[in-house]
Every structure is written in structure tokens, then in C-alpha cells.
Amino acid sequence: MTTLSKTAAIAASAAMLTVAVAAPASAQLSNCAPRDTILARLSKTYAEKPVSLGITAKGSLLEVLAGPEGTWSILLTKPNGPTCLVEHGESWQERTPEPDDPLA
């Protein structure tokens, strides 16, 4: 599936899963939804699973998910807030750097 198709699918899912709130007509769709909903959708559609995570300086949970076909997604969950798709792509590769690796 192309990156554009993935964006559209996740945006549509997030839009359907979030509660409609009165907003100006110019408001854009959000790529945010409850964390378990986004994780389930990415798992079902792309077989993506969390491979890395960390806590940001502002206390948000940042997660990288990857799938067996090379797809990947980056999620950000704010404290007591929604989870949002920050970025996604293709060609994910696991890598274990050697001690003398210049990219390490």
C-alpha cells in the first residue's frame, strides 16, 4: 500500500473514531484517536507492532511501530490526551550498529 493510501486510511479511521465536535468549516481532520484504537488499526491493517518507545521532554510517549512488510509509523501520546499519528512510511529496516559503526 502506498504512503498516500496509508495516510488516507488512517485519517479516515481516526475521523470516524473521534467524537464530532462543533468546529469551523475550515478545521482540518485530525490523525488522533484513543491509543488502543490506533494500535489495533495499525496492527490489523499493516501488522505493525511497537519496536521502540521513549518519553519526550514534555512527558509525551513517542512510539515507533514497524510491520513485516517494511511499513512504519510514529505515534505521540500526550499525558492524559489522545494518541496522534505523527509520521509514517515504508522501507523500515532493523539495524544493530557495531561499536566501530560511524553511524552509531
Order of alpha helices (4+ residues) and beta strands (2+ residues): alpha-beta-alpha-beta-beta-beta-beta
